[in-house]
Amino acid sequence: MLKILHLDENHELLKNELSNLGFENCFDFDSSKKEIENKLEKYHGIILRSRITIDKVFLDKGINLKFIARVGSGTENIDVVYANKKLIKIISAGEANANAVSEHALGMILSLKNRILKSNNEIKEGLWLREKNRGIEIKGKTVGIIGYGKTGKSFAEKLNALGANVLCNDIIPNKGDNYAMQVSINEIKEKSNIISLHTNLNETSLFLINNYFIDECKNPFYIINTSRGECLKTSDLVEGLKSGKILGACLDVIENESTSFEEIDSNNDLDYLKNSKNVIITPHIAGWTYESKVNLSKVILEKIKHMFDL
C-alpha cells in the first residue's frame, strides 16, 4: 500500500477517494520541515499547498517519493528541476481555480473603475457624492493580459463579453485565441488601459512590473495582480500611483506575503496602499471559492489516478 502524506488540509473528497483507490492517507499539519524530513522515507507521495518549501534537501530525504502534488496553481515552492532529476513527478491543479481567479479579477476591476467600494464606504460615513464617483466602463478599453494560461484565457473570455479589446502576452508562442490577440510585451505597454498579471512566478516574471516597465507604458493604466506578489514591485507601484502613471490597483497578492500566504508584513508602502482610494486589496483569496476547493481536489485526484493508471 502506497502512503501519501498530506501537509495541508484540503477537501475531504481527496482523502476519501484516495483511500477508496487503496492509498494510505497520513496527515501532518503542524510539524516543522525538519521534522517532516526525518520521517519522509516512509512516504510515496506528498500533497500540499504552500506550508513548506520543497528543496533539494527535502527531496533527497524522500528516497521513496513518486510524486508531489501541489493543490493550487503555482509550483514556485518546489524545486521542480531537481525533482525531475530524481524522477519525482510534480502535479499541480492550476486549471481547477482558473474561473474563480478570473471572476475575482473582474469583480475587483469593476468595483474600482465604478467606484463601488469607495462610494459604499463614503455613504456609510454620511457622504452622498455622485459626480465624484462617476465610473469608467470597460467596453472599448484595451486590456493587456500577461501570462495566457488557463486563468488568463478565462479572464479574456469574460472581458471579451464586456466589449473590451483584449491583448495577451506569453512566453509560449501562438497562445492567442478568439478572445485575445497575442502580441509583444512592448505592444502591451503601448496600447493597454488595463494590465492584468496571470503569470507564474519565475525568473522572467520576478518584479516584472517595476519602474522601468511602468515608465515605458504609453497610457496611464490600471494594474491587476492575482498571480504572485513578487511579480509586482510594491515600492514602484506606490511611485506609479503617486505620479498618476498608474490610475489604480487591484491586488489579491502582495510582495511581502509569507511563503505560506497566511501572513503579511506591514511596511510604509503597504500602509500607503491600504489608505489609497484607488487601490483594492484582498488577502490572496482570488482562487479561494467553495467551488474551487472541490475542483482542486478533483483535479489532483484525477492526475494521481492517471499517473498510476487507476
C-alpha positions in Angstrom: 0.0 0.0 0.0 1.4 3.4 -1.0 1.5 6.0 1.7 0.6 9.6 1.0 1.5 12.4 3.4 -0.9 15.4 3.4 0.8 18.5 4.7 -2.2 20.9 4.4 -6.0 20.5 4.8 -8.0 20.1 1.6 -11.5 19.0 0.7 -12.3 15.6 2.3 -13.2 14.3 -1.2 -9.5 13.9 -1.9 -8.6 11.8 1.1 -11.8 9.7 0.8 -11.3 8.9 -2.9 -7.6 8.2 -2.4 -8.5 5.8 0.4 -11.0 4.1 -1.9 -8.3 3.6 -4.5 -6.1 1.8 -2.0 -3.7 4.5 -0.9 -3.0 5.0 2.8 -3.5 8.6 3.9 -1.3 10.1 6.6 -1.7 13.7 7.9 0.7 16.2 9.4 -0.4 19.8 9.5 1.9 21.0 12.3 5.4 19.5 12.2 8.3 21.6 11.1 10.0 21.0 7.8 12.9 19.3 9.6 10.6 17.0 11.5 8.9 16.0 8.3 12.2 15.4 6.5 13.2 13.0 9.3 10.3 10.7 8.6 10.0 11.3 4.8 11.4 8.0 3.7 8.1 6.3 4.7 6.1 8.1 2.1 5.5 7.6 -1.6 3.6 10.8 -2.2 3.2 14.3 -0.8 0.1 16.5 -1.1 0.5 20.1 0.0 -0.5 23.7 -0.7 2.1 26.2 0.4 3.0 25.5 4.0 6.7 24.5 3.4 9.3 24.8 0.6 10.3 21.6 -1.1 14.1 22.0 -1.8 16.9 19.6 -2.6 17.5 18.6 1.0 13.8 17.6 1.3 13.8 15.8 -2.0 17.0 13.8 -1.1 15.3 12.7 2.1 12.3 11.4 0.2 14.0 8.3 -1.2 10.7 6.6 -2.0 8.8 9.6 -3.3 7.0 9.1 -6.5 5.0 12.3 -6.7 4.4 15.7 -5.1 1.0 17.2 -5.6 0.5 21.0 -5.2 -3.1 21.8 -4.6 -3.0 25.1 -6.4 -1.7 26.8 -9.5 1.9 27.6 -8.7 4.9 25.4 -8.0 7.4 28.0 -7.0 7.7 26.4 -3.6 9.0 23.3 -5.2 12.4 22.7 -6.8 10.8 21.3 -9.9 14.1 20.9 -11.8 15.7 18.8 -9.1 12.5 16.8 -8.6 12.5 15.9 -12.3 16.1 14.7 -11.9 15.0 12.5 -9.1 12.2 11.2 -11.2 9.6 12.6 -8.8 6.5 13.7 -10.7 5.2 17.2 -9.9 1.4 17.6 -10.1 -0.4 20.9 -9.9 -4.0 22.0 -10.5 -4.0 25.5 -11.9 -6.9 24.8 -14.2 -9.1 24.0 -11.2 -9.4 27.5 -9.9 -9.0 29.5 -13.1 -12.6 30.6 -13.2 -12.5 31.6 -9.6 -9.5 33.8 -10.1 -10.8 35.4 -13.3 -14.1 36.2 -11.7 -12.3 37.8 -8.7 -10.1 39.9 -11.0 -13.2 41.0 -12.9 -15.0 41.9 -9.7 -12.1 44.0 -8.4 -11.6 46.0 -11.6 -15.3 46.6 -12.0 -15.5 47.8 -8.4 -12.5 50.0 -8.7 -13.5 51.6 -12.1 -17.1 52.2 -11.0 -16.0 53.3 -7.5 -18.3 50.8 -5.9 -16.3 50.2 -2.8 -15.2 53.8 -2.4 -18.8 55.2 -2.7 -20.1 52.5 -0.4 -17.6 53.5 2.3 -18.5 57.1 1.8 -22.2 56.5 2.2 -21.5 54.7 5.5 -19.7 57.9 6.6 -22.7 60.0 5.7 -21.5 61.2 2.3 -23.6 61.1 -0.9 -21.2 62.0 -3.6 -22.4 61.4 -7.2 -20.2 63.4 -9.5 -17.0 62.5 -7.7 -17.9 58.8 -8.2 -18.6 58.8 -11.9 -17.4 55.5 -13.3 -15.4 54.3 -16.3 -16.6 51.5 -18.5 -14.5 48.5 -19.6 -16.2 48.4 -23.0 -13.9 49.8 -25.7 -10.8 49.7 -23.4 -7.7 47.7 -24.2 -6.7 45.1 -21.6 -3.3 43.5 -21.7 -3.1 40.1 -20.1 0.4 38.9 -19.2 0.5 35.2 -18.9 -2.0 33.4 -21.1 -2.7 30.1 -19.4 -6.0 28.7 -18.1 -6.6 31.8 -15.9 -5.6 34.4 -18.4 -7.9 32.7 -21.0 -10.8 32.6 -18.6 -10.3 36.3 -17.8 -10.1 37.2 -21.5 -13.3 35.4 -22.2 -15.2 37.5 -19.6 -13.6 40.7 -20.8 -14.5 39.9 -24.4 -18.1 39.6 -23.4 -18.0 43.1 -22.0 -16.7 44.5 -25.2 -13.0 45.0 -24.3 -10.2 44.8 -26.8 -8.0 42.1 -25.2 -4.3 41.5 -25.9 -2.2 38.8 -24.4 1.5 38.1 -23.9 3.0 34.7 -23.1 6.5 33.2 -23.2 5.0 30.4 -25.3 4.2 31.5 -28.9 0.8 31.1 -30.6 -1.3 31.2 -27.4 -3.7 33.7 -28.7 -7.3 32.7 -29.5 -10.7 34.2 -30.3 -10.7 36.1 -27.0 -7.3 37.7 -27.1 -4.6 38.6 -29.7 -1.1 37.6 -28.7 1.3 40.5 -29.0 4.8 41.5 -27.8 5.3 42.9 -24.3 6.1 46.2 -26.0 2.6 46.3 -27.6 1.1 45.6 -24.2 2.9 48.6 -22.9 1.9 50.8 -25.8 -1.8 50.1 -26.0 -3.2 48.9 -22.7 -5.5 50.8 -20.4 -5.6 47.9 -18.0 -2.8 45.4 -17.4 -3.6 42.1 -15.6 -0.9 39.6 -14.4 -1.7 35.9 -14.7 1.8 34.5 -14.9 3.7 32.0 -12.8 6.5 33.3 -10.6 9.8 32.6 -12.4 13.0 34.4 -13.4 11.1 36.2 -16.2 8.2 37.4 -14.1 10.0 38.3 -10.9 9.3 42.0 -10.4 8.2 42.3 -14.0 6.1 45.3 -13.1 8.7 47.8 -11.9 9.6 51.5 -12.5 11.2 50.6 -15.9 8.0 48.8 -17.1 5.7 51.5 -15.8 7.7 54.3 -17.4 7.6 52.5 -20.7 3.8 52.3 -20.8 2.3 54.9 -23.1 -1.0 55.4 -21.3 -1.9 55.8 -17.6 -3.3 52.4 -16.7 -4.9 50.2 -14.0 -3.0 47.2 -12.8 -4.5 43.9 -11.6 -2.4 41.3 -9.9 -3.9 37.9 -9.0 -0.8 35.9 -9.7 2.1 36.3 -7.2 3.0 39.3 -5.2 6.6 39.3 -6.3 5.6 39.9 -9.9 5.0 43.5 -8.9 7.4 45.7 -7.1 5.4 47.3 -4.3 7.5 50.4 -3.9 7.5 51.1 -7.7 3.7 50.6 -7.7 3.4 53.3 -5.0 5.6 55.6 -7.1 3.4 55.0 -10.1 0.2 55.7 -8.1 1.7 59.0 -6.8 2.8 60.1 -10.2 -0.6 59.3 -11.8 1.0 56.8 -14.3 -0.9 54.1 -12.5 -4.6 55.0 -12.1 -5.4 52.3 -9.7 -4.5 48.8 -8.5 -6.4 45.6 -7.8 -4.2 43.4 -5.7 -5.0 39.9 -4.4 -1.4 39.2 -3.8 1.4 41.4 -2.2 5.1 41.2 -2.4 5.7 40.8 1.3 3.4 37.9 1.9 4.8 34.9 3.8 5.6 31.9 1.7 2.5 30.1 3.1 0.4 33.1 2.0 -1.1 33.2 5.5 0.5 36.3 6.8 1.8 39.7 5.5 4.5 42.0 6.9 3.4 45.6 7.2 5.6 48.5 5.9 5.2 52.1 4.6 4.4 51.0 1.1 1.6 48.7 2.3 0.3 51.4 4.6 0.1 53.7 1.6 -1.8 51.2 -0.5 -4.2 50.4 2.4 -5.1 54.1 2.7 -5.4 54.8 -1.1 -8.9 55.2 -2.5 -7.6 53.9 -5.9 -6.5 50.5 -4.5 -8.4 47.4 -3.6 -6.6 44.7 -1.7 -7.9 41.2 -0.9 -6.0 38.6 1.2 -4.9 36.1 -1.5 -8.5 34.7 -2.0 -9.0 35.1 -5.7 -8.9 31.3 -6.2 -10.5 30.6 -2.8 -14.1 29.7 -3.5 -16.2 26.8 -2.3 -16.4 25.5 -5.8 -12.6 25.7 -6.4 -11.9 23.9 -3.2 -13.8 20.9 -4.6 -12.3 21.3 -8.1 -8.7 21.5 -6.9 -9.1 18.1 -5.1 -10.9 16.6 -8.1 -8.1 17.6 -10.5 -5.3 16.4 -8.2 -7.2 13.1 -7.7 -7.6 12.6 -11.5 -3.9 13.3 -12.1 -2.8 10.8 -9.4 -5.2 8.2 -10.9 -3.7 8.8 -14.4 -0.2 8.5 -13.1 -0.9 5.1 -11.6 -3.3 4.0 -14.4 -6.1 3.6 -11.9 
